[in-house]
């Protein structure tokens, strides 16, 4: 199985750069149109007329090739822009699916720990309501929830919830009169 790594923003930047190049080439081709396709003979003789005709034919051939290259450039730009959009959409779908799987797996693991220990393995504790303690964080990883603010002047609010092995405990707020 092969893995493809594409950064959609890089494709968009490349398409923007190519648009600038295409614009510059179009301006150069427009500037070269009259001087290269309508070459005047240097003299009134047949040789000067033949040379002028030859140069004019080369100028017209250049303009024909230039028109084909402009069409190719436009198709390439369209493909590059479309590919960037497709990769961005695929990335968004995959991130969403991965987050859903992660959340489902974490919910299944935490449900068992909450049944046995009364707190999750991983996750932050809930903030307490007015005057109530904050919920404990996960046993392994998680911050404790903040204690609820007291509604009585001079009384401490609820205690902050306990943190897990890795995490910070919640805060306790004291209500003071305004």
C-alpha beads as a LAMMPS data file, in Angstrom:
LAMMPS data file: protein, C-alpha beads

178 atoms
177 bonds

1 atom types
1 bond types

-500.0 500.0 xlo xhi
-500.0 500.0 ylo yhi
-500.0 500.0 zlo zhi

Masses

1 110.0

Atoms # bond

1 1 1 0.000 0.000 0.000
2 1 1 1.391 3.385 -0.901
3 1 1 0.789 6.544 1.066
4 1 1 0.282 9.924 -0.544
5 1 1 1.089 13.043 1.422
6 1 1 -0.362 16.242 0.009
7 1 1 -0.789 19.632 1.629
8 1 1 -3.837 21.283 -0.002
9 1 1 -2.608 24.762 0.933
10 1 1 0.642 24.092 -0.969
11 1 1 -1.357 23.087 -4.054
12 1 1 -3.369 26.299 -3.764
13 1 1 -0.159 28.347 -3.493
14 1 1 1.302 26.561 -6.531
15 1 1 -1.875 27.248 -8.521
16 1 1 -1.658 30.917 -7.560
17 1 1 1.983 31.076 -8.670
18 1 1 1.106 29.384 -11.960
19 1 1 -1.695 31.881 -12.535
20 1 1 0.865 34.690 -12.248
21 1 1 3.178 32.956 -14.701
22 1 1 0.305 32.430 -17.145
23 1 1 -0.673 36.079 -16.921
24 1 1 2.894 37.204 -17.619
25 1 1 3.184 34.871 -20.623
26 1 1 -0.149 36.092 -22.011
27 1 1 1.049 39.703 -21.783
28 1 1 4.335 38.824 -23.514
29 1 1 2.523 36.964 -26.299
30 1 1 0.127 39.870 -26.839
31 1 1 3.049 42.295 -27.016
32 1 1 4.835 40.064 -29.577
33 1 1 1.767 39.551 -31.798
34 1 1 1.996 42.558 -34.127
35 1 1 5.794 42.827 -34.469
36 1 1 6.259 39.112 -35.255
37 1 1 3.283 38.311 -37.499
38 1 1 3.193 41.392 -39.726
39 1 1 6.861 41.856 -40.658
40 1 1 7.402 44.541 -43.308
41 1 1 9.864 43.936 -46.130
42 1 1 13.095 45.885 -45.759
43 1 1 13.121 46.726 -49.457
44 1 1 10.946 46.528 -52.558
45 1 1 12.780 43.514 -53.969
46 1 1 11.623 39.878 -54.016
47 1 1 14.260 38.665 -51.519
48 1 1 13.210 41.196 -48.867
49 1 1 9.558 40.235 -49.401
50 1 1 10.390 36.500 -49.091
51 1 1 12.378 37.045 -45.872
52 1 1 9.591 39.188 -44.412
53 1 1 7.049 36.507 -45.365
54 1 1 9.228 33.789 -43.769
55 1 1 9.556 35.748 -40.504
56 1 1 5.816 36.494 -40.526
57 1 1 5.061 32.769 -40.966
58 1 1 7.323 31.922 -38.007
59 1 1 5.561 34.580 -35.924
60 1 1 2.161 33.110 -36.820
61 1 1 3.384 29.588 -35.972
62 1 1 4.653 30.906 -32.620
63 1 1 1.261 32.480 -31.890
64 1 1 -0.507 29.179 -32.757
65 1 1 1.770 27.205 -30.412
66 1 1 1.318 29.909 -27.782
67 1 1 -2.477 29.549 -28.003
68 1 1 -2.169 25.771 -27.534
69 1 1 0.133 26.278 -24.538
70 1 1 -2.323 28.762 -23.017
71 1 1 -5.096 26.165 -23.316
72 1 1 -2.839 23.511 -21.747
73 1 1 -1.910 25.941 -18.973
74 1 1 -5.582 26.617 -18.213
75 1 1 -6.341 22.867 -18.074
76 1 1 -3.346 22.245 -15.817
77 1 1 -4.403 25.061 -13.490
78 1 1 -7.931 23.646 -13.339
79 1 1 -6.590 20.159 -12.536
80 1 1 -4.243 21.492 -9.854
81 1 1 -6.962 23.569 -8.203
82 1 1 -9.418 20.657 -8.367
83 1 1 -6.876 18.260 -6.866
84 1 1 -6.224 20.658 -3.995
85 1 1 -9.953 20.861 -3.296
86 1 1 -10.333 17.072 -3.487
87 1 1 -7.451 16.472 -1.081
88 1 1 -8.826 19.082 1.333
89 1 1 -12.261 17.430 1.251
90 1 1 -10.778 13.958 1.783
91 1 1 -8.697 15.260 4.669
92 1 1 -11.766 16.813 6.302
93 1 1 -13.725 13.557 5.983
94 1 1 -10.857 11.506 7.426
95 1 1 -10.308 13.869 10.369
96 1 1 -14.015 13.770 11.190
97 1 1 -14.087 9.961 11.029
98 1 1 -10.932 9.646 13.168
99 1 1 -12.321 11.998 15.811
100 1 1 -15.569 10.034 15.911
101 1 1 -13.693 6.737 16.410
102 1 1 -11.527 8.333 19.116
103 1 1 -14.560 9.701 20.959
104 1 1 -16.423 6.381 20.739
105 1 1 -13.415 4.426 22.012
106 1 1 -12.782 6.871 24.854
107 1 1 -16.455 6.783 25.856
108 1 1 -16.402 2.963 25.997
109 1 1 -13.246 2.907 28.147
110 1 1 -14.386 5.716 30.444
111 1 1 -17.820 4.119 31.003
112 1 1 -16.203 1.071 32.646
113 1 1 -13.912 3.189 34.823
114 1 1 -16.770 5.443 35.914
115 1 1 -18.837 2.387 36.903
116 1 1 -15.979 0.925 38.958
117 1 1 -14.176 4.004 40.354
118 1 1 -16.748 6.771 40.029
119 1 1 -14.543 8.791 37.660
120 1 1 -13.255 8.404 34.095
121 1 1 -9.799 7.162 33.100
122 1 1 -9.190 10.142 30.795
123 1 1 -11.030 13.456 30.750
124 1 1 -11.658 16.680 32.621
125 1 1 -14.040 16.891 35.560
126 1 1 -17.268 18.877 35.327
127 1 1 -17.454 22.325 36.914
128 1 1 -19.562 22.450 40.072
129 1 1 -22.821 24.367 40.311
130 1 1 -23.169 27.290 42.789
131 1 1 -21.491 26.243 46.057
132 1 1 -20.858 22.672 44.849
133 1 1 -17.566 20.846 44.408
134 1 1 -16.097 20.402 40.947
135 1 1 -16.012 16.908 39.479
136 1 1 -12.801 14.879 39.569
137 1 1 -10.642 14.604 36.467
138 1 1 -9.717 11.280 34.901
139 1 1 -7.636 8.849 36.976
140 1 1 -4.808 8.813 34.444
141 1 1 -5.176 12.168 32.734
142 1 1 -7.482 15.119 33.259
143 1 1 -7.994 18.359 35.118
144 1 1 -10.431 18.594 37.994
145 1 1 -13.520 20.714 37.445
146 1 1 -13.721 24.146 39.065
147 1 1 -15.714 24.406 42.260
148 1 1 -18.938 26.386 41.961
149 1 1 -18.922 29.997 43.177
150 1 1 -20.644 30.561 46.506
151 1 1 -23.858 32.551 46.479
152 1 1 -23.368 33.614 50.116
153 1 1 -21.104 36.588 50.891
154 1 1 -17.908 35.544 52.702
155 1 1 -18.507 31.816 52.177
156 1 1 -16.133 29.753 50.107
157 1 1 -17.478 28.146 46.987
158 1 1 -17.249 24.451 46.227
159 1 1 -13.873 22.735 46.208
160 1 1 -12.098 22.206 42.933
161 1 1 -12.207 18.634 41.670
162 1 1 -9.223 16.331 42.072
163 1 1 -6.867 15.986 39.138
164 1 1 -5.715 12.696 37.695
165 1 1 -2.136 11.415 37.672
166 1 1 -1.437 14.007 34.967
167 1 1 -3.462 17.217 35.297
168 1 1 -4.336 20.162 37.542
169 1 1 -6.914 20.349 40.301
170 1 1 -9.903 22.655 39.944
171 1 1 -10.234 26.052 41.616
172 1 1 -12.335 27.192 44.549
173 1 1 -13.755 30.708 44.322
174 1 1 -14.678 32.886 47.307
175 1 1 -17.671 35.188 46.847
176 1 1 -17.095 38.728 48.065
177 1 1 -19.610 41.520 47.982
178 1 1 -19.247 43.957 45.086

Bonds

1 1 1 2
2 1 2 3
3 1 3 4
4 1 4 5
5 1 5 6
6 1 6 7
7 1 7 8
8 1 8 9
9 1 9 10
10 1 10 11
11 1 11 12
12 1 12 13
13 1 13 14
14 1 14 15
15 1 15 16
16 1 16 17
17 1 17 18
18 1 18 19
19 1 19 20
20 1 20 21
21 1 21 22
22 1 22 23
23 1 23 24
24 1 24 25
25 1 25 26
26 1 26 27
27 1 27 28
28 1 28 29
29 1 29 30
30 1 30 31
31 1 31 32
32 1 32 33
33 1 33 34
34 1 34 35
35 1 35 36
36 1 36 37
37 1 37 38
38 1 38 39
39 1 39 40
40 1 40 41
41 1 41 42
42 1 42 43
43 1 43 44
44 1 44 45
45 1 45 46
46 1 46 47
47 1 47 48
48 1 48 49
49 1 49 50
50 1 50 51
51 1 51 52
52 1 52 53
53 1 53 54
54 1 54 55
55 1 55 56
56 1 56 57
57 1 57 58
58 1 58 59
59 1 59 60
60 1 60 61
61 1 61 62
62 1 62 63
63 1 63 64
64 1 64 65
65 1 65 66
66 1 66 67
67 1 67 68
68 1 68 69
69 1 69 70
70 1 70 71
71 1 71 72
72 1 72 73
73 1 73 74
74 1 74 75
75 1 75 76
76 1 76 77
77 1 77 78
78 1 78 79
79 1 79 80
80 1 80 81
81 1 81 82
82 1 82 83
83 1 83 84
84 1 84 85
85 1 85 86
86 1 86 87
87 1 87 88
88 1 88 89
89 1 89 90
90 1 90 91
91 1 91 92
92 1 92 93
93 1 93 94
94 1 94 95
95 1 95 96
96 1 96 97
97 1 97 98
98 1 98 99
99 1 99 100
100 1 100 101
101 1 101 102
102 1 102 103
103 1 103 104
104 1 104 105
105 1 105 106
106 1 106 107
107 1 107 108
108 1 108 109
109 1 109 110
110 1 110 111
111 1 111 112
112 1 112 113
113 1 113 114
114 1 114 115
115 1 115 116
116 1 116 117
117 1 117 118
118 1 118 119
119 1 119 120
120 1 120 121
121 1 121 122
122 1 122 123
123 1 123 124
124 1 124 125
125 1 125 126
126 1 126 127
127 1 127 128
128 1 128 129
129 1 129 130
130 1 130 131
131 1 131 132
132 1 132 133
133 1 133 134
134 1 134 135
135 1 135 136
136 1 136 137
137 1 137 138
138 1 138 139
139 1 139 140
140 1 140 141
141 1 141 142
142 1 142 143
143 1 143 144
144 1 144 145
145 1 145 146
146 1 146 147
147 1 147 148
148 1 148 149
149 1 149 150
150 1 150 151
151 1 151 152
152 1 152 153
153 1 153 154
154 1 154 155
155 1 155 156
156 1 156 157
157 1 157 158
158 1 158 159
159 1 159 160
160 1 160 161
161 1 161 162
162 1 162 163
163 1 163 164
164 1 164 165
165 1 165 166
166 1 166 167
167 1 167 168
168 1 168 169
169 1 169 170
170 1 170 171
171 1 171 172
172 1 172 173
173 1 173 174
174 1 174 175
175 1 175 176
176 1 176 177
177 1 177 178
